[in-house]
Amino acid sequence: PDELKKQLGISYGLQVTGVTGGKMKEAGITKGFIILKVNGSPVKKTEELEEIMKQASQSPEQVLFLSGMYPSGKRANFAVDLAED
């Protein structure tokens, strides 16, 4: 939301609205986390996140590095392993 972006001093990002399971949950990402960058690229739209995820899943490393912050202002980084178990 615009008010939260203003409060945190950011101009873009995707806020996680829910994590029910899977790789994101395993990595420790929770509802409310605001994703600012994925693998070094700023994300402003869901489509951008989906494209980076697609590219990463086809790369040899198969990993996503997410940088962002919580609504409290606390910054956090996560690594999400996309490789199949």
Backbone as numpy.savetxt, mean C-alpha at the origin, in Angstrom:
# Nx Ny Nz CAx CAy CAz Cx Cy Cz
-9.77 10.58 2.29 -10.59 11.78 2.29 -9.73 13.05 2.29
-10.24 14.10 1.66 -9.48 15.35 1.53 -9.07 15.93 2.88
-9.97 15.88 3.86 -9.65 16.46 5.16 -8.49 15.72 5.83
-8.48 14.40 5.72 -7.40 13.60 6.30 -6.08 13.90 5.59
-6.12 14.02 4.26 -4.91 14.35 3.50 -4.35 15.69 3.97
-5.23 16.67 4.15 -4.80 18.00 4.60 -4.18 17.91 5.99
-4.83 17.18 6.87 -4.37 17.02 8.24 -2.99 16.36 8.28
-2.74 15.40 7.40 -1.47 14.67 7.39 -0.42 15.33 6.50
-0.82 16.35 5.75 0.13 17.03 4.88 0.52 16.23 3.66
-0.42 15.43 3.15 -0.16 14.64 1.94 -1.16 15.05 0.86
-0.80 14.79 -0.39 -1.70 15.19 -1.48 -2.25 13.98 -2.25
-1.82 12.79 -1.89 -2.28 11.59 -2.58 -2.16 10.39 -1.65
-2.66 9.26 -2.11 -2.55 8.01 -1.35 -3.85 7.24 -1.43
-3.74 5.95 -1.13 -4.91 5.07 -1.10 -5.06 4.52 0.30
-6.24 4.73 0.90 -6.47 4.23 2.25 -7.07 2.84 2.19
-6.50 1.93 2.96 -6.99 0.55 3.03 -8.32 0.57 3.79
-9.36 0.05 3.15 -10.69 0.04 3.78 -11.01 -1.27 4.45
-10.20 -2.28 4.21 -10.41 -3.56 4.87 -9.40 -4.59 4.39
-9.01 -5.47 5.30 -8.10 -6.57 4.97 -8.68 -7.82 5.59
-9.15 -8.72 4.75 -9.80 -9.92 5.27 -8.87 -11.13 5.34
-7.81 -11.09 4.57 -6.87 -12.21 4.57 -5.90 -12.06 3.44
-5.10 -13.07 3.23 -4.17 -13.06 2.11 -2.84 -12.42 2.43
-2.11 -12.10 1.36 -0.72 -11.63 1.46 -0.60 -10.29 2.21
-1.55 -9.38 1.98 -1.49 -8.07 2.65 -1.64 -8.24 4.16
-2.57 -9.07 4.58 -2.78 -9.30 6.01 -1.55 -9.97 6.62
-1.01 -10.96 5.89 0.19 -11.65 6.38 1.35 -10.68 6.59
1.43 -9.65 5.76 2.50 -8.66 5.86 2.29 -7.68 7.02
1.07 -7.66 7.58 0.79 -6.78 8.71 0.02 -5.52 8.38
-0.45 -5.41 7.15 -1.21 -4.22 6.74 -2.62 -4.30 7.32
-3.08 -3.21 7.89 -4.39 -3.18 8.53 -5.27 -2.07 7.94
-6.54 -2.17 8.26 -7.51 -1.16 7.83 -7.06 0.21 8.32
-7.18 1.20 7.45 -6.81 2.57 7.80 -5.46 2.99 7.26
-4.58 2.02 7.01 -3.25 2.35 6.49 -3.39 3.07 5.16
-2.60 4.11 4.95 -2.64 4.89 3.72 -1.39 4.56 2.91
-1.60 3.92 1.77 -0.49 3.55 0.89 -0.10 4.77 0.07
1.15 5.20 0.19 1.64 6.34 -0.56 2.48 5.91 -1.76
3.33 4.90 -1.54 4.19 4.41 -2.62 4.23 2.89 -2.61
4.30 2.33 -3.81 4.47 0.89 -3.95 5.64 0.68 -4.90
6.64 -0.06 -4.42 7.88 -0.29 -5.18 8.47 1.03 -5.70
8.38 2.07 -4.87 8.97 3.35 -5.19 8.11 4.29 -6.02
6.96 3.80 -6.51 6.09 4.64 -7.34 4.91 5.18 -6.53
4.65 6.49 -6.61 3.48 7.04 -5.92 2.19 6.44 -6.49
1.24 6.15 -5.61 -0.05 5.62 -6.07 -1.17 6.58 -5.68
-1.96 6.95 -6.69 -3.07 7.88 -6.48 -4.40 7.23 -6.80
-4.36 6.16 -7.59 -5.59 5.48 -8.00 -5.44 3.98 -7.80
-6.56 3.33 -7.57 -6.56 1.88 -7.39 -5.96 1.18 -8.61
-6.25 1.72 -9.79 -5.74 1.12 -11.03 -4.20 1.12 -11.06
-3.60 2.16 -10.51 -2.13 2.22 -10.45 -1.58 1.12 -9.54
-2.23 0.94 -8.41 -1.83 -0.12 -7.48 -1.96 -1.49 -8.15
-3.07 -1.71 -8.83 -3.31 -3.00 -9.50 -2.25 -3.26 -10.57
-1.87 -2.24 -11.32 -0.87 -2.40 -12.38 0.50 -2.74 -11.78
0.87 -2.06 -10.69 2.16 -2.34 -10.04 2.15 -3.76 -9.47
1.02 -4.17 -8.90 0.91 -5.53 -8.36 1.06 -6.57 -9.47
0.44 -6.30 -10.61 0.53 -7.21 -11.75 1.98 -7.34 -12.21
2.66 -6.19 -12.36 4.06 -6.20 -12.79 4.93 -6.94 -11.78
4.71 -6.69 -10.51 5.52 -7.31 -9.46 5.32 -8.82 -9.42
4.09 -9.27 -9.64 3.82 -10.71 -9.59 4.48 -11.45 -10.75
4.83 -10.71 -11.81 5.48 -11.32 -12.96 7.00 -11.13 -12.94
7.49 -10.40 -11.95 8.93 -10.15 -11.85 9.60 -11.32 -11.11
10.91 -11.45 -11.26 11.62 -12.54 -10.56 11.51 -12.44 -9.03
11.47 -11.22 -8.49 11.43 -11.03 -7.03 10.05 -11.32 -6.44
9.01 -11.00 -7.17 7.62 -11.17 -6.72 7.39 -10.59 -5.32
7.72 -9.30 -5.19 7.53 -8.64 -3.90 7.03 -7.21 -4.12
6.22 -6.76 -3.17 5.75 -5.37 -3.16 6.33 -4.70 -1.92
6.90 -3.53 -2.10 7.35 -2.73 -0.98 6.40 -1.55 -0.87
5.64 -1.51 0.23 4.67 -0.45 0.43 5.16 0.54 1.48
5.06 1.82 1.15 5.40 2.89 2.09 4.15 3.72 2.30
3.94 4.11 3.52 2.76 4.92 3.79 2.70 5.36 5.23
1.48 5.66 5.65 1.29 6.13 7.01 -0.12 5.79 7.51
-0.26 5.85 8.80 -1.55 5.64 9.43 -2.20 7.01 9.67
-3.51 7.04 9.87 -4.19 8.32 10.13 -3.61 9.08 11.34
-2.93 8.37 12.22 -2.29 9.01 13.38 -1.06 9.81 12.97
-0.56 9.58 11.74 0.65 10.24 11.27 1.87 9.35 11.34
1.73 8.19 11.98 2.85 7.25 12.09 3.15 6.65 10.72
4.42 6.72 10.31 4.84 6.17 9.02 5.18 4.70 9.19
4.99 3.93 8.10 5.30 2.51 8.15 5.65 2.01 6.76
6.40 0.92 6.73 6.80 0.26 5.49 6.54 -1.23 5.62
6.09 -1.82 4.54 5.80 -3.25 4.55 6.37 -3.90 3.29
6.76 -5.15 3.42 7.14 -5.96 2.26 6.12 -7.08 2.14
5.52 -7.19 0.96 4.50 -8.22 0.72 5.07 -9.21 -0.28
5.22 -10.45 0.15 5.73 -11.52 -0.69 4.58 -12.05 -1.55
4.69 -11.91 -2.85 3.62 -12.33 -3.77 3.83 -13.76 -4.28
4.96 -14.37 -3.96 5.25 -15.72 -4.44 4.25 -16.72 -3.86
3.88 -17.67 -4.69 2.97 -18.73 -4.23 3.71 -19.64 -3.26
3.00 -20.07 -2.23 3.61 -20.96 -1.23 3.80 -22.35 -1.79
